[in-house]
Amino acid sequence: MGWLGRPLPTNPTADLYRQDEAVLSINTLFNAVYSYVLHMLDVIYTTSRADVRPGAESPRYHYERTFMSAMQGILVTVAETMVATMVKSDMTMVSHAGPTFEFHRLPATGKKKYLMGLCDAAMAYFPQLGGDNSVRWLIGKLPDEL
């Protein structure tokens, strides 16, 4: 049971939000960033750490730091924004939005640009995702290609 005494959905999907464009846009952004972060784990663990040395540049170390930034600065902020948002639909059993943690197919190339586009779409409803040191700003700091 949820905190309002309502049953929580089992294995929720984006379909819960199909009548609420705002929540659907931020859920899509969350799922895409979530899938990107999982992809980053694959990249990190297939990148050698043989060149990781204090004071030296290393692709592996850069990926690890970027992964932490994506988790803490992007994914968490999008999730916090979601759970503070009421769902505007009578078709769902939930009152507040929540991430659905679904796989989102990312393009083979242009992942960062793709995420920026999803963020721009969500910013129409959630302007707090933009600005200095924001989700949008952090997405712009992600590697161009992984």
PyMOL CGO cylinders between C-alpha atoms (Angstrom):
from pymol import cmd
from pymol.cgo import CYLINDER

trace = [
    CYLINDER, 0.00, 0.00, 0.00, 1.11, 3.52, -0.76, 0.3, 1, 1, 1, 1, 1, 1,
    CYLINDER, 1.11, 3.52, -0.76, 1.29, 6.23, 1.85, 0.3, 1, 1, 1, 1, 1, 1,
    CYLINDER, 1.29, 6.23, 1.85, -2.28, 7.33, 1.02, 0.3, 1, 1, 1, 1, 1, 1,
    CYLINDER, -2.28, 7.33, 1.02, -3.64, 3.83, 1.57, 0.3, 1, 1, 1, 1, 1, 1,
    CYLINDER, -3.64, 3.83, 1.57, -3.92, 3.19, -2.17, 0.3, 1, 1, 1, 1, 1, 1,
    CYLINDER, -3.92, 3.19, -2.17, -2.50, 0.02, -3.66, 0.3, 1, 1, 1, 1, 1, 1,
    CYLINDER, -2.50, 0.02, -3.66, 0.74, 0.57, -5.54, 0.3, 1, 1, 1, 1, 1, 1,
    CYLINDER, 0.74, 0.57, -5.54, 0.97, -0.64, -9.12, 0.3, 1, 1, 1, 1, 1, 1,
    CYLINDER, 0.97, -0.64, -9.12, 2.82, -3.88, -9.74, 0.3, 1, 1, 1, 1, 1, 1,
    CYLINDER, 2.82, -3.88, -9.74, 5.52, -3.43, -12.37, 0.3, 1, 1, 1, 1, 1, 1,
    CYLINDER, 5.52, -3.43, -12.37, 4.48, 0.13, -13.33, 0.3, 1, 1, 1, 1, 1, 1,
    CYLINDER, 4.48, 0.13, -13.33, 4.95, 1.30, -16.89, 0.3, 1, 1, 1, 1, 1, 1,
    CYLINDER, 4.95, 1.30, -16.89, 4.75, 4.64, -18.68, 0.3, 1, 1, 1, 1, 1, 1,
    CYLINDER, 4.75, 4.64, -18.68, 1.21, 3.67, -19.67, 0.3, 1, 1, 1, 1, 1, 1,
    CYLINDER, 1.21, 3.67, -19.67, 0.15, 4.90, -16.21, 0.3, 1, 1, 1, 1, 1, 1,
    CYLINDER, 0.15, 4.90, -16.21, 0.90, 8.44, -17.40, 0.3, 1, 1, 1, 1, 1, 1,
    CYLINDER, 0.90, 8.44, -17.40, -0.43, 8.36, -20.96, 0.3, 1, 1, 1, 1, 1, 1,
    CYLINDER, -0.43, 8.36, -20.96, -3.06, 11.02, -20.20, 0.3, 1, 1, 1, 1, 1, 1,
    CYLINDER, -3.06, 11.02, -20.20, -0.61, 13.39, -18.48, 0.3, 1, 1, 1, 1, 1, 1,
    CYLINDER, -0.61, 13.39, -18.48, 1.87, 14.86, -20.99, 0.3, 1, 1, 1, 1, 1, 1,
    CYLINDER, 1.87, 14.86, -20.99, 3.97, 16.52, -18.30, 0.3, 1, 1, 1, 1, 1, 1,
    CYLINDER, 3.97, 16.52, -18.30, 4.52, 13.35, -16.27, 0.3, 1, 1, 1, 1, 1, 1,
    CYLINDER, 4.52, 13.35, -16.27, 4.97, 11.27, -19.41, 0.3, 1, 1, 1, 1, 1, 1,
    CYLINDER, 4.97, 11.27, -19.41, 7.73, 13.66, -20.59, 0.3, 1, 1, 1, 1, 1, 1,
    CYLINDER, 7.73, 13.66, -20.59, 9.69, 13.52, -17.35, 0.3, 1, 1, 1, 1, 1, 1,
    CYLINDER, 9.69, 13.52, -17.35, 9.22, 9.75, -17.03, 0.3, 1, 1, 1, 1, 1, 1,
    CYLINDER, 9.22, 9.75, -17.03, 10.59, 9.35, -20.55, 0.3, 1, 1, 1, 1, 1, 1,
    CYLINDER, 10.59, 9.35, -20.55, 13.58, 11.51, -19.59, 0.3, 1, 1, 1, 1, 1, 1,
    CYLINDER, 13.58, 11.51, -19.59, 14.12, 9.44, -16.43, 0.3, 1, 1, 1, 1, 1, 1,
    CYLINDER, 14.12, 9.44, -16.43, 13.98, 6.14, -18.30, 0.3, 1, 1, 1, 1, 1, 1,
    CYLINDER, 13.98, 6.14, -18.30, 16.36, 7.41, -20.99, 0.3, 1, 1, 1, 1, 1, 1,
    CYLINDER, 16.36, 7.41, -20.99, 18.88, 8.69, -18.41, 0.3, 1, 1, 1, 1, 1, 1,
    CYLINDER, 18.88, 8.69, -18.41, 18.50, 5.45, -16.45, 0.3, 1, 1, 1, 1, 1, 1,
    CYLINDER, 18.50, 5.45, -16.45, 19.29, 3.44, -19.59, 0.3, 1, 1, 1, 1, 1, 1,
    CYLINDER, 19.29, 3.44, -19.59, 22.24, 5.76, -20.34, 0.3, 1, 1, 1, 1, 1, 1,
    CYLINDER, 22.24, 5.76, -20.34, 23.62, 5.22, -16.83, 0.3, 1, 1, 1, 1, 1, 1,
    CYLINDER, 23.62, 5.22, -16.83, 23.35, 1.45, -17.27, 0.3, 1, 1, 1, 1, 1, 1,
    CYLINDER, 23.35, 1.45, -17.27, 25.14, 1.79, -20.60, 0.3, 1, 1, 1, 1, 1, 1,
    CYLINDER, 25.14, 1.79, -20.60, 27.85, 3.81, -18.83, 0.3, 1, 1, 1, 1, 1, 1,
    CYLINDER, 27.85, 3.81, -18.83, 28.43, 0.88, -16.47, 0.3, 1, 1, 1, 1, 1, 1,
    CYLINDER, 28.43, 0.88, -16.47, 29.08, -1.36, -19.48, 0.3, 1, 1, 1, 1, 1, 1,
    CYLINDER, 29.08, -1.36, -19.48, 31.52, 1.20, -20.88, 0.3, 1, 1, 1, 1, 1, 1,
    CYLINDER, 31.52, 1.20, -20.88, 33.31, 1.63, -17.54, 0.3, 1, 1, 1, 1, 1, 1,
    CYLINDER, 33.31, 1.63, -17.54, 33.84, -2.09, -17.03, 0.3, 1, 1, 1, 1, 1, 1,
    CYLINDER, 33.84, -2.09, -17.03, 35.08, -2.62, -20.59, 0.3, 1, 1, 1, 1, 1, 1,
    CYLINDER, 35.08, -2.62, -20.59, 37.56, 0.29, -20.37, 0.3, 1, 1, 1, 1, 1, 1,
    CYLINDER, 37.56, 0.29, -20.37, 40.99, -0.60, -19.08, 0.3, 1, 1, 1, 1, 1, 1,
    CYLINDER, 40.99, -0.60, -19.08, 42.16, 0.89, -15.82, 0.3, 1, 1, 1, 1, 1, 1,
    CYLINDER, 42.16, 0.89, -15.82, 45.82, 0.23, -16.61, 0.3, 1, 1, 1, 1, 1, 1,
    CYLINDER, 45.82, 0.23, -16.61, 46.41, 3.94, -17.31, 0.3, 1, 1, 1, 1, 1, 1,
    CYLINDER, 46.41, 3.94, -17.31, 44.75, 5.25, -14.12, 0.3, 1, 1, 1, 1, 1, 1,
    CYLINDER, 44.75, 5.25, -14.12, 47.50, 7.14, -12.28, 0.3, 1, 1, 1, 1, 1, 1,
    CYLINDER, 47.50, 7.14, -12.28, 47.41, 10.11, -9.89, 0.3, 1, 1, 1, 1, 1, 1,
    CYLINDER, 47.41, 10.11, -9.89, 47.62, 13.37, -11.82, 0.3, 1, 1, 1, 1, 1, 1,
    CYLINDER, 47.62, 13.37, -11.82, 47.25, 11.72, -15.23, 0.3, 1, 1, 1, 1, 1, 1,
    CYLINDER, 47.25, 11.72, -15.23, 44.21, 11.80, -17.51, 0.3, 1, 1, 1, 1, 1, 1,
    CYLINDER, 44.21, 11.80, -17.51, 42.44, 8.50, -17.96, 0.3, 1, 1, 1, 1, 1, 1,
    CYLINDER, 42.44, 8.50, -17.96, 39.33, 7.59, -19.99, 0.3, 1, 1, 1, 1, 1, 1,
    CYLINDER, 39.33, 7.59, -19.99, 38.29, 5.09, -17.29, 0.3, 1, 1, 1, 1, 1, 1,
    CYLINDER, 38.29, 5.09, -17.29, 38.56, 7.65, -14.49, 0.3, 1, 1, 1, 1, 1, 1,
    CYLINDER, 38.56, 7.65, -14.49, 36.64, 10.21, -16.59, 0.3, 1, 1, 1, 1, 1, 1,
    CYLINDER, 36.64, 10.21, -16.59, 33.84, 7.69, -17.21, 0.3, 1, 1, 1, 1, 1, 1,
    CYLINDER, 33.84, 7.69, -17.21, 33.68, 6.83, -13.50, 0.3, 1, 1, 1, 1, 1, 1,
    CYLINDER, 33.68, 6.83, -13.50, 33.39, 10.50, -12.48, 0.3, 1, 1, 1, 1, 1, 1,
    CYLINDER, 33.39, 10.50, -12.48, 30.82, 11.19, -15.19, 0.3, 1, 1, 1, 1, 1, 1,
    CYLINDER, 30.82, 11.19, -15.19, 28.82, 8.15, -14.04, 0.3, 1, 1, 1, 1, 1, 1,
    CYLINDER, 28.82, 8.15, -14.04, 28.70, 9.54, -10.48, 0.3, 1, 1, 1, 1, 1, 1,
    CYLINDER, 28.70, 9.54, -10.48, 27.61, 12.94, -11.79, 0.3, 1, 1, 1, 1, 1, 1,
    CYLINDER, 27.61, 12.94, -11.79, 24.88, 11.36, -13.91, 0.3, 1, 1, 1, 1, 1, 1,
    CYLINDER, 24.88, 11.36, -13.91, 23.59, 9.30, -10.98, 0.3, 1, 1, 1, 1, 1, 1,
    CYLINDER, 23.59, 9.30, -10.98, 23.73, 12.02, -8.33, 0.3, 1, 1, 1, 1, 1, 1,
    CYLINDER, 23.73, 12.02, -8.33, 23.04, 15.13, -10.37, 0.3, 1, 1, 1, 1, 1, 1,
    CYLINDER, 23.04, 15.13, -10.37, 20.76, 13.99, -13.16, 0.3, 1, 1, 1, 1, 1, 1,
    CYLINDER, 20.76, 13.99, -13.16, 18.94, 10.77, -12.24, 0.3, 1, 1, 1, 1, 1, 1,
    CYLINDER, 18.94, 10.77, -12.24, 18.26, 11.67, -8.61, 0.3, 1, 1, 1, 1, 1, 1,
    CYLINDER, 18.26, 11.67, -8.61, 17.09, 15.19, -9.47, 0.3, 1, 1, 1, 1, 1, 1,
    CYLINDER, 17.09, 15.19, -9.47, 14.71, 13.95, -12.16, 0.3, 1, 1, 1, 1, 1, 1,
    CYLINDER, 14.71, 13.95, -12.16, 13.32, 11.31, -9.75, 0.3, 1, 1, 1, 1, 1, 1,
    CYLINDER, 13.32, 11.31, -9.75, 12.86, 13.89, -6.98, 0.3, 1, 1, 1, 1, 1, 1,
    CYLINDER, 12.86, 13.89, -6.98, 11.06, 16.20, -9.40, 0.3, 1, 1, 1, 1, 1, 1,
    CYLINDER, 11.06, 16.20, -9.40, 8.79, 13.36, -10.44, 0.3, 1, 1, 1, 1, 1, 1,
    CYLINDER, 8.79, 13.36, -10.44, 7.74, 12.25, -6.96, 0.3, 1, 1, 1, 1, 1, 1,
    CYLINDER, 7.74, 12.25, -6.96, 6.84, 15.84, -6.08, 0.3, 1, 1, 1, 1, 1, 1,
    CYLINDER, 6.84, 15.84, -6.08, 4.45, 15.94, -9.04, 0.3, 1, 1, 1, 1, 1, 1,
    CYLINDER, 4.45, 15.94, -9.04, 0.76, 15.09, -8.85, 0.3, 1, 1, 1, 1, 1, 1,
    CYLINDER, 0.76, 15.09, -8.85, -0.55, 12.94, -11.70, 0.3, 1, 1, 1, 1, 1, 1,
    CYLINDER, -0.55, 12.94, -11.70, -3.34, 14.70, -13.60, 0.3, 1, 1, 1, 1, 1, 1,
    CYLINDER, -3.34, 14.70, -13.60, -5.32, 11.70, -14.70, 0.3, 1, 1, 1, 1, 1, 1,
    CYLINDER, -5.32, 11.70, -14.70, -8.25, 9.77, -13.32, 0.3, 1, 1, 1, 1, 1, 1,
    CYLINDER, -8.25, 9.77, -13.32, -7.10, 6.58, -15.02, 0.3, 1, 1, 1, 1, 1, 1,
    CYLINDER, -7.10, 6.58, -15.02, -4.19, 5.87, -12.68, 0.3, 1, 1, 1, 1, 1, 1,
    CYLINDER, -4.19, 5.87, -12.68, -4.18, 4.43, -9.20, 0.3, 1, 1, 1, 1, 1, 1,
    CYLINDER, -4.18, 4.43, -9.20, -1.29, 6.66, -8.10, 0.3, 1, 1, 1, 1, 1, 1,
    CYLINDER, -1.29, 6.66, -8.10, -1.58, 10.27, -6.98, 0.3, 1, 1, 1, 1, 1, 1,
    CYLINDER, -1.58, 10.27, -6.98, 2.08, 11.22, -7.40, 0.3, 1, 1, 1, 1, 1, 1,
    CYLINDER, 2.08, 11.22, -7.40, 4.36, 10.35, -10.28, 0.3, 1, 1, 1, 1, 1, 1,
    CYLINDER, 4.36, 10.35, -10.28, 7.23, 7.97, -9.81, 0.3, 1, 1, 1, 1, 1, 1,
    CYLINDER, 7.23, 7.97, -9.81, 9.93, 6.58, -12.09, 0.3, 1, 1, 1, 1, 1, 1,
    CYLINDER, 9.93, 6.58, -12.09, 9.01, 3.37, -13.87, 0.3, 1, 1, 1, 1, 1, 1,
    CYLINDER, 9.01, 3.37, -13.87, 12.61, 2.18, -14.42, 0.3, 1, 1, 1, 1, 1, 1,
    CYLINDER, 12.61, 2.18, -14.42, 11.89, 0.94, -17.93, 0.3, 1, 1, 1, 1, 1, 1,
    CYLINDER, 11.89, 0.94, -17.93, 14.48, 0.20, -20.58, 0.3, 1, 1, 1, 1, 1, 1,
    CYLINDER, 14.48, 0.20, -20.58, 14.65, 3.05, -23.08, 0.3, 1, 1, 1, 1, 1, 1,
    CYLINDER, 14.65, 3.05, -23.08, 16.34, 2.36, -26.40, 0.3, 1, 1, 1, 1, 1, 1,
    CYLINDER, 16.34, 2.36, -26.40, 18.95, 5.04, -27.00, 0.3, 1, 1, 1, 1, 1, 1,
    CYLINDER, 18.95, 5.04, -27.00, 20.25, 5.90, -30.45, 0.3, 1, 1, 1, 1, 1, 1,
    CYLINDER, 20.25, 5.90, -30.45, 23.53, 4.26, -31.49, 0.3, 1, 1, 1, 1, 1, 1,
    CYLINDER, 23.53, 4.26, -31.49, 25.08, 7.70, -31.94, 0.3, 1, 1, 1, 1, 1, 1,
    CYLINDER, 25.08, 7.70, -31.94, 24.10, 11.10, -30.59, 0.3, 1, 1, 1, 1, 1, 1,
    CYLINDER, 24.10, 11.10, -30.59, 23.04, 9.87, -27.14, 0.3, 1, 1, 1, 1, 1, 1,
    CYLINDER, 23.04, 9.87, -27.14, 23.89, 13.17, -25.43, 0.3, 1, 1, 1, 1, 1, 1,
    CYLINDER, 23.89, 13.17, -25.43, 21.99, 15.23, -28.02, 0.3, 1, 1, 1, 1, 1, 1,
    CYLINDER, 21.99, 15.23, -28.02, 19.04, 12.84, -27.70, 0.3, 1, 1, 1, 1, 1, 1,
    CYLINDER, 19.04, 12.84, -27.70, 18.98, 13.23, -23.89, 0.3, 1, 1, 1, 1, 1, 1,
    CYLINDER, 18.98, 13.23, -23.89, 19.19, 17.01, -24.28, 0.3, 1, 1, 1, 1, 1, 1,
    CYLINDER, 19.19, 17.01, -24.28, 16.14, 16.91, -26.54, 0.3, 1, 1, 1, 1, 1, 1,
    CYLINDER, 16.14, 16.91, -26.54, 14.16, 14.87, -24.01, 0.3, 1, 1, 1, 1, 1, 1,
    CYLINDER, 14.16, 14.87, -24.01, 15.20, 17.26, -21.26, 0.3, 1, 1, 1, 1, 1, 1,
    CYLINDER, 15.20, 17.26, -21.26, 14.14, 20.26, -23.36, 0.3, 1, 1, 1, 1, 1, 1,
    CYLINDER, 14.14, 20.26, -23.36, 10.73, 18.63, -23.88, 0.3, 1, 1, 1, 1, 1, 1,
    CYLINDER, 10.73, 18.63, -23.88, 10.32, 17.99, -20.13, 0.3, 1, 1, 1, 1, 1, 1,
    CYLINDER, 10.32, 17.99, -20.13, 11.46, 21.55, -19.32, 0.3, 1, 1, 1, 1, 1, 1,
    CYLINDER, 11.46, 21.55, -19.32, 8.26, 22.84, -20.95, 0.3, 1, 1, 1, 1, 1, 1,
    CYLINDER, 8.26, 22.84, -20.95, 6.54, 21.48, -17.83, 0.3, 1, 1, 1, 1, 1, 1,
    CYLINDER, 6.54, 21.48, -17.83, 9.45, 21.43, -15.38, 0.3, 1, 1, 1, 1, 1, 1,
    CYLINDER, 9.45, 21.43, -15.38, 11.55, 24.56, -15.97, 0.3, 1, 1, 1, 1, 1, 1,
    CYLINDER, 11.55, 24.56, -15.97, 13.61, 23.77, -12.85, 0.3, 1, 1, 1, 1, 1, 1,
    CYLINDER, 13.61, 23.77, -12.85, 15.43, 21.16, -14.94, 0.3, 1, 1, 1, 1, 1, 1,
    CYLINDER, 15.43, 21.16, -14.94, 17.20, 24.01, -16.77, 0.3, 1, 1, 1, 1, 1, 1,
    CYLINDER, 17.20, 24.01, -16.77, 19.61, 26.77, -15.77, 0.3, 1, 1, 1, 1, 1, 1,
    CYLINDER, 19.61, 26.77, -15.77, 23.03, 26.89, -14.16, 0.3, 1, 1, 1, 1, 1, 1,
    CYLINDER, 23.03, 26.89, -14.16, 24.16, 23.63, -12.51, 0.3, 1, 1, 1, 1, 1, 1,
    CYLINDER, 24.16, 23.63, -12.51, 20.92, 21.96, -13.57, 0.3, 1, 1, 1, 1, 1, 1,
    CYLINDER, 20.92, 21.96, -13.57, 19.93, 18.63, -15.06, 0.3, 1, 1, 1, 1, 1, 1,
    CYLINDER, 19.93, 18.63, -15.06, 20.13, 20.20, -18.54, 0.3, 1, 1, 1, 1, 1, 1,
    CYLINDER, 20.13, 20.20, -18.54, 23.57, 21.65, -17.80, 0.3, 1, 1, 1, 1, 1, 1,
    CYLINDER, 23.57, 21.65, -17.80, 24.85, 18.29, -16.50, 0.3, 1, 1, 1, 1, 1, 1,
    CYLINDER, 24.85, 18.29, -16.50, 23.52, 16.44, -19.54, 0.3, 1, 1, 1, 1, 1, 1,
    CYLINDER, 23.52, 16.44, -19.54, 25.58, 18.86, -21.62, 0.3, 1, 1, 1, 1, 1, 1,
    CYLINDER, 25.58, 18.86, -21.62, 28.69, 17.68, -19.73, 0.3, 1, 1, 1, 1, 1, 1,
    CYLINDER, 28.69, 17.68, -19.73, 28.16, 14.01, -20.61, 0.3, 1, 1, 1, 1, 1, 1,
    CYLINDER, 28.16, 14.01, -20.61, 30.55, 12.39, -23.09, 0.3, 1, 1, 1, 1, 1, 1,
    CYLINDER, 30.55, 12.39, -23.09, 29.52, 13.00, -26.69, 0.3, 1, 1, 1, 1, 1, 1,
    CYLINDER, 29.52, 13.00, -26.69, 29.77, 9.34, -27.55, 0.3, 1, 1, 1, 1, 1, 1,
    CYLINDER, 29.77, 9.34, -27.55, 30.12, 6.22, -25.47, 0.3, 1, 1, 1, 1, 1, 1,
]
cmd.load_cgo(trace, "trace")
